[in-house]
Amino acid sequence: MSEYYQEPEQEPVLILPPGFLRNPVHLAAFGFGSGAVPRAPGTWGSLAAIFLWYPIAQLPETVYWSLVLTAFLLGVWLCGYTSRSLKVHDHGGIVWDEFVGMWIVLGFFPETWYGVLLCFVAFRLFDVWKPWPISWVDARAPGGLGIMIDDVLAALMALVVIWGAELWLMPGLL
C-alpha cells in the first residue's frame, strides 16, 4: 500500500441494540421501521409519512391539525426518550420528526400527485440542507424538542417556497 493512500472517511454505522425496535416507543420514533434502513433513513421516513398521511388527510381540518399538533408533542417525548436510550442525539433512524414535518407541508396542499411530490422534494431539501435558522436551532435546541423543531422549521421553509412558486411561477397548479 502506498504511503499516499488514505482510507476514505466514512460515517460511523450506529447499530441498534438487539430487540431495540420491539419497544413500541422506539418503533414509533423509528417511523414504524422506516428509519431503520441503512441509507437515507430520513428520506424513507418522509416517504412512509406520505402513506400515513393519506388516511388522516380525509379528516376534518380541525381534527387533522389537532392530530398533527398531538403528533408533534408526542414526538418531543418519543424522540427524546429514544435518543436517550441510544445515547445519541438525533440518531439518523429517528424519523418521527420527518412524519410531522411532512404532515405540516402536506396539510396545506390538495391531494394531487404532483402536489405531494413537490411537498416531498421541498421538505427533504430543507431538512437535509438545513439553512439558517434551521441549522442554528438544530445545533442549540436540546433533547426531543431539538429533534422535532428543526423539521417543523424545514416544513415551514418548504411551505414558503411552494407558496412562492405557486404564486409567481405556476399559478393554479396546486
C-alpha positions as CSV (number, residue, x, y, z in Angstrom):
1,M,0.0,0.0,0.0
2,S,1.3,3.4,-0.9
3,E,2.1,5.9,1.8
4,Y,0.0,8.4,-0.1
5,Y,-3.1,6.2,0.1
6,Q,-5.7,7.3,2.6
7,E,-8.8,5.4,3.6
8,P,-11.9,7.4,2.7
9,E,-13.7,8.8,5.7
10,Q,-17.0,7.1,6.5
11,E,-19.7,8.0,8.9
12,P,-19.8,5.6,11.8
13,V,-22.5,3.0,11.5
14,L,-24.8,3.1,14.5
15,I,-26.0,-0.4,15.1
16,L,-29.2,-0.7,17.1
17,P,-29.1,-2.9,20.2
18,P,-30.8,-6.3,19.7
19,G,-34.5,-6.2,20.1
20,F,-34.5,-2.3,20.2
21,L,-37.4,-1.9,17.8
22,R,-39.6,-4.3,19.9
23,N,-40.1,-1.4,22.3
24,P,-43.2,0.4,20.9
25,V,-41.8,3.8,21.7
26,H,-38.6,3.2,19.8
27,L,-40.6,1.6,16.9
28,A,-42.7,4.7,16.6
29,A,-39.7,7.0,16.9
30,F,-38.1,5.0,14.1
31,G,-41.2,5.6,11.9
32,F,-42.5,2.0,12.4
33,G,-39.3,0.7,11.0
34,S,-38.9,3.1,8.0
35,G,-36.0,4.8,9.8
36,A,-34.1,1.5,10.3
37,V,-32.9,1.3,6.7
38,P,-29.1,1.7,6.4
39,R,-29.1,4.5,3.7
40,A,-31.2,7.8,3.8
41,P,-33.5,6.9,6.7
42,G,-34.9,10.5,6.7
43,T,-36.0,10.1,3.1
44,W,-37.6,6.7,3.8
45,G,-39.3,8.1,6.8
46,S,-40.6,11.0,4.8
47,L,-42.0,8.6,2.2
48,A,-43.6,6.5,4.9
49,A,-45.2,9.7,6.3
50,I,-47.0,10.2,2.9
51,F,-48.6,6.8,3.2
52,L,-49.8,7.5,6.7
53,W,-50.9,11.0,5.7
54,Y,-53.5,9.8,3.1
55,P,-56.0,8.4,5.6
56,I,-55.6,11.3,8.1
57,A,-55.9,13.9,5.2
58,Q,-59.6,12.8,4.9
59,L,-60.3,14.0,8.4
60,P,-62.0,17.4,9.1
61,E,-59.4,20.2,9.1
62,T,-59.6,20.9,12.8
63,V,-59.2,17.2,13.6
64,Y,-56.3,17.0,11.2
65,W,-54.4,19.9,12.7
66,S,-55.1,18.7,16.2
67,L,-53.7,15.3,15.3
68,V,-50.5,17.0,13.8
69,L,-50.1,19.1,17.0
70,T,-50.5,15.9,19.1
71,A,-48.0,14.1,16.9
72,F,-45.6,16.9,17.5
73,L,-46.0,17.0,21.2
74,L,-45.8,13.2,21.4
75,G,-42.8,13.3,19.1
76,V,-40.9,15.5,21.6
77,W,-41.2,12.7,24.1
78,L,-40.8,9.8,21.7
79,C,-37.7,11.2,20.1
80,G,-36.2,12.4,23.4
81,Y,-36.7,9.0,25.0
82,T,-35.3,7.1,22.1
83,S,-32.4,9.4,21.8
84,R,-31.5,9.0,25.4
85,S,-31.9,5.2,25.1
86,L,-29.4,5.1,22.2
87,K,-27.2,7.7,23.9
88,V,-27.1,9.5,20.5
89,H,-28.7,12.9,20.0
90,D,-30.9,12.8,16.9
91,H,-29.9,9.4,15.6
92,G,-30.5,9.2,11.9
93,G,-33.0,6.5,12.3
94,I,-35.3,8.6,14.4
95,V,-37.8,9.8,11.8
96,W,-40.9,10.7,13.7
97,D,-39.9,14.3,13.2
98,E,-40.0,13.7,9.4
99,F,-43.5,12.4,9.8
100,V,-44.6,15.6,11.5
101,G,-42.7,17.8,9.1
102,M,-44.2,16.1,6.1
103,W,-47.7,16.3,7.6
104,I,-47.3,20.0,8.1
105,V,-46.4,20.6,4.5
106,L,-48.9,18.2,3.1
107,G,-51.7,19.7,5.2
108,F,-51.7,22.8,3.0
109,F,-51.9,21.3,-0.4
110,P,-54.5,19.3,-2.3
111,E,-54.1,15.6,-2.9
112,T,-52.6,15.7,-6.3
113,W,-49.6,13.5,-7.1
114,Y,-47.5,16.5,-8.2
115,G,-48.5,18.5,-5.1
116,V,-47.4,15.6,-2.9
117,L,-44.2,15.2,-4.9
118,L,-43.4,18.9,-4.7
119,C,-44.1,18.9,-0.9
120,F,-41.8,15.8,-0.5
121,V,-38.9,17.4,-2.5
122,A,-39.2,20.8,-0.9
123,F,-39.3,19.3,2.6
124,R,-36.4,17.0,2.0
125,L,-34.3,19.8,0.5
126,F,-34.7,22.0,3.6
127,D,-34.4,19.1,6.0
128,V,-31.1,17.9,4.5
129,W,-29.7,21.4,3.6
130,K,-30.6,23.0,7.0
131,P,-30.1,26.6,6.1
132,W,-30.2,29.3,8.8
133,P,-32.2,29.4,11.1
134,I,-32.8,25.6,10.9
135,S,-29.0,24.9,11.4
136,W,-28.9,27.4,14.3
137,V,-31.9,25.9,16.1
138,D,-30.7,22.3,15.3
139,A,-27.3,23.0,17.0
140,R,-28.9,24.6,20.1
141,A,-32.2,23.1,20.9
142,P,-31.9,20.1,23.3
143,G,-33.5,16.7,23.5
144,G,-36.7,15.7,21.8
145,L,-37.7,19.3,21.2
146,G,-34.4,19.9,19.3
147,I,-35.1,16.8,17.2
148,M,-38.6,17.8,16.4
149,I,-38.3,21.6,15.9
150,D,-35.7,21.6,13.0
151,D,-38.1,19.5,10.9
152,V,-41.0,21.9,11.7
153,L,-38.8,24.8,10.5
154,A,-37.9,22.8,7.4
155,A,-41.6,22.3,6.7
156,L,-42.3,26.0,7.2
157,M,-39.5,27.0,4.8
158,A,-40.7,24.4,2.3
159,L,-44.2,25.9,2.5
160,V,-42.9,29.4,1.8
161,V,-41.0,28.2,-1.3
162,I,-44.0,26.2,-2.5
163,W,-46.4,29.1,-2.0
164,G,-44.0,31.4,-3.7
165,A,-43.6,29.0,-6.6
166,E,-47.4,28.7,-6.9
167,L,-48.0,32.4,-6.7
168,W,-45.3,33.6,-9.2
169,L,-44.2,30.6,-11.3
170,M,-47.2,28.2,-11.5
171,P,-50.4,30.0,-10.6
172,G,-53.2,27.5,-10.2
173,L,-51.0,24.4,-10.4
174,L,-51.6,23.3,-6.9
